[in-house]
Amino acid sequence: MIIVRNESAAAIVPWLLLALATGCATQSTTSGGETTAEVAGEEHVAAPPVTEIPPNDSATAMSRTSPPMIAELTQRNSSGSSKNYLLDVLFDFDQHTLRLDSQAAVETNAKRLKEDGAKTVLLEGRADEVGTEEYNMVLGERRALGVKQYLETLGISVTIDTTSYGKERPLCFEHSLDCWQKNRSVHFVVKE
């Protein structure tokens, strides 16, 4: 039995219980001396902790909003036949699990793809501009694969391809929290 005598200790108890419930992680070292962690068979990319950057960080803002960059990315993002009636599947910051509203978006898209008679769809996983390129590529891929798995459980009979653009091909170019949310997504592109 745990007896808590002050408020600061009371705040620690839930975290201790969570740590005990989730199990232990093992660490391994790569040939380059980098440390990776494995939890339940998953390998995680070694990267510094990710925190949200305030929207007024002008150095990051310029990297995404210069007119040549916007023109180039807009042209590349328009490849394929992106149907306006398909919804983007949104994710929480630093997460690849489907939220309830995201599951509803996938279900709606599955129904519309069946009605449209689509043969092939490309799922483009993306991330916001926070974090390393490598980390966001892995995160975008996990998001796309999660949507693919959910589509398959819904019994959709189209060929589903996945790709990850990480933070390199944003759908939204503004430097704001709303824009970052749009980029933490999986975008559907119908290939005909």
Disulfide bonds with the S-S distance in Angstrom:
Cys172-Cys179 2.12
